[in-house]
Amino acid sequence: MSFRSFIDCEIKILYSKNKALENLSGRIIFETKNMLFIEKNGKIKKVPKSGSVFLVKLNTRNIIVCGDFLVNRYVKLKKIIRK
């Protein structure tokens, strides 16, 4: 589960250092190491993973994810691939 891609999942921002992003919801259309790109009503918002807490809908489950964990999973994946 820790290395799953969140593209095309529904998401809601529960907490962010940027208060203007809190309660934003939409669909993840792209993901980089540090950012999520969320589409809502045809507009795309860039949301930093670090310092944010998300509610992600995976199939029938709702999962609360700390954005700091999402940043670090790329580092872990890189180490696994190099072995």
C-alpha positions in Angstrom: 0.0 0.0 0.0 2.8 2.4 0.8 4.0 2.6 -2.9 0.6 2.8 -4.5 -0.1 5.7 -6.9 -2.9 8.0 -6.0 -3.6 9.2 -9.5 -7.4 9.3 -10.3 -8.3 9.0 -6.6 -10.6 11.4 -5.0 -8.9 13.5 -2.3 -9.8 16.1 0.3 -7.2 18.3 2.1 -7.9 18.1 5.9 -5.0 20.2 7.0 -2.4 22.3 5.2 0.2 25.0 6.2 -1.5 27.0 3.5 -5.0 27.6 5.0 -6.4 28.6 1.6 -6.0 24.9 0.5 -7.8 23.4 3.5 -11.1 21.6 2.6 -10.2 21.6 -1.1 -11.4 18.4 -2.7 -11.1 17.0 -6.2 -9.4 14.3 -8.2 -5.6 13.7 -8.3 -4.4 14.0 -11.9 -0.6 14.0 -11.4 1.9 13.4 -8.6 5.5 14.3 -8.2 7.8 13.8 -5.3 6.7 17.0 -3.5 3.4 17.9 -5.1 -0.1 16.7 -5.9 -2.0 18.2 -8.8 -5.7 18.2 -8.0 -8.4 18.9 -10.6 -11.7 20.5 -9.6 -14.2 22.1 -11.9 -11.7 22.1 -14.8 -9.1 24.0 -12.8 -5.8 22.5 -11.5 -4.4 23.3 -8.1 -0.8 22.4 -7.0 -0.7 21.2 -3.4 2.5 20.5 -1.5 2.6 17.1 0.2 4.8 18.3 3.0 2.9 19.8 5.9 -0.5 18.6 4.7 -2.9 15.9 5.8 -5.2 14.3 3.2 -8.3 12.1 3.1 -7.9 9.8 0.1 -10.7 7.6 -1.2 -9.3 4.3 -2.4 -12.0 2.1 -3.9 -14.5 1.9 -1.0 -12.1 3.0 1.8 -11.3 6.4 3.1 -7.7 6.7 4.3 -6.1 9.6 6.1 -2.6 10.1 4.9 0.2 12.4 6.2 1.8 14.3 3.3 5.3 14.0 4.9 5.0 10.2 4.5 4.2 10.6 0.8 7.3 12.6 0.3 9.5 10.0 2.0 8.1 7.0 0.1 10.0 8.1 -3.0 13.2 8.0 -1.1 12.4 4.5 0.2 11.4 3.3 -3.3 14.6 4.6 -4.8 16.6 2.6 -2.2 14.7 -0.6 -3.0 15.3 -0.2 -6.7 19.0 0.3 -6.4 19.5 -3.0 -4.4 
